[in-house]
Amino acid sequence: MSTNQETPARNNLIGNGTTIKGEINAAGDIRIDGTIIGTVKSTGKIVIGQQGIIEGEVICNSADISGQVKGNVRVEELTTLKSTSRLEVELYTKQLFIEVGAIFTGKCDMSPKVAEAPKK
C-alpha cells in the first residue's frame, strides 16, 4: 500500500445573498456568487458568477469572471472575462481572454513573472 495519498479536489461555494468581510484562503477551487469585501486567495481556480462581487484583492492560479471586481487581481495562469463581467482593477496575469461585452477599466500587466507582481 502506498503512503502517498492524493488530496481530493476541494470545491468551495459562496452563495448568492452571502456577504463576507475579511480574508478567504481556499486550498482548491472556489465559486463566488455572493459578495466579498476583502481578500480571496486560492491555490486553484476562482469563478465569479454573474451575481458575484469582490471588492478587494484576488489571488489565484486561474480566474473565470462573470461578475464584478474592484481592486487588485493576480492570476498565475489564465484570466477569462465573460461578457457580463465588470472590472475596475489592476490585473496581473500571464494570459487574458476577454469576451465581447466585458467591461475592463484599469491596468493589465502580462509579464512572465506574474507571481512576483507587487502586493498592495
MOBEL-V312799 format. One line per field, one symbol per residue. psi: psi as a letter, one per 30 degrees, with the letter a starting at -180 (. if undefined). burial: I if it has 24 or more other ideal C-beta (glycine too) atoms within 12 Angstrom, else O. A space follows every 10 residues. Layout:
# MOBEL-V312799
psi = ???
burial = ???
This chain:
# MOBEL-V312799
psi = kkfkkkklkk kkkjlkfkkk kbkkjkhalk kjfakkjbkk kkfbkkkjle fkkkjbkkkl elkjkfbkkk bkkjkfckkk jlffkjkilj kjlekkkklk fkjjkbkkjh lfiefgkkk.
burial = OOOOOOOOOO OIOIOOOOOI OOOIOIOOII IIIIIIOIII IIOIIIIIIO OIIIIIIIII IIIIIIIIII IIIIIIIOII IIOOIIIOII IIIIOIOOOO OIOIOOOIIO OOOIOOIOOO
